[in-house]
């Protein structure tokens, strides 16, 4: 006890490192009979989530989760740490961002799980802080595989959020970027000002003239919200291995249906990363799925005895 991953004791003492956690399971209970142990072991096959939480003492949730808790818990058991954590520095002049550079820092707010690869198409979706939300988030996936490769989460001023998102998108091969615009269009407008080259466009219909036109940014509505969450239901069920961020998985465990049946974060929990992830997978249809074949320059240096006079002068032969 306690069981809930969202319990105040875990948040205040365990997560902060203020308390030492002494972990034990039924395996440490010398008073259990062999029949007792056999009964508990049987939950491995009949109810893996129950076994992980109530037999192995892992954190869980109270109530019915919206996503597949068994698959999420299994993924948590195999999760790896990010390869680096930090933030971007940059130079801004004449409303242009240049010389962006990722700087590693233990207090950074961007986690890199997989570095960008040449020719790979990436997608970056984000949930802006608004009503009921404390954090700005950004989630990057490799669109050729669906695998999540980076996470941004921080309490920003909106202008700094836009700058960090710009740099993160550029870092990942000019990733397609789509940010939620429900509570503020400012970050998306700043990306336009910075002339970011690859922004998501949503389709709008003019009911008067029955014409379609396009606007930048993603809007969460009573129509789009169930769709983007349904996409995540499938991903957590069929491809939990795509998700590399422990915080996202923990948010997924505390994403439940309320008394009216509406899926949302449990009381006291957050869904900033979940909504950012849902937007990312939804907007990916506007990005390429295939890895681009990029010709790389191959430099061959011949042994001295095989070089002609011309080659000796140049010292190299360059072949494509």
Secondary structure, 3 states (H helix, E strand, C coil): CCCECCCHHHHHHHCCCCCCCCCCCHHHCCCCCHHHHHHHHHHHHHCHHHHHHHHCCCCECCCCECCCHHHHHHHHHCCCCCCEEEEEEEEEECCEEEEEEEEECCCCCEEECCCCCCCCCEEEEEECCCCCCCCEEEEEEECCCCCEEEEEEECCCHHHHHHHHHHHHHHCCCCEEEEECCCCCHHHHHHHHCCCCCECEEEEEECCCCEEEEEECECCCCCHHHHHHHHHHHHHHHCHHHCCCHHHHHHHHCEEECCCCCEEECCCCCCHHHHHHHHHHHHHHHCCCCCCCCCCCEEECCCHHHCCHHHHHHCCEEEC
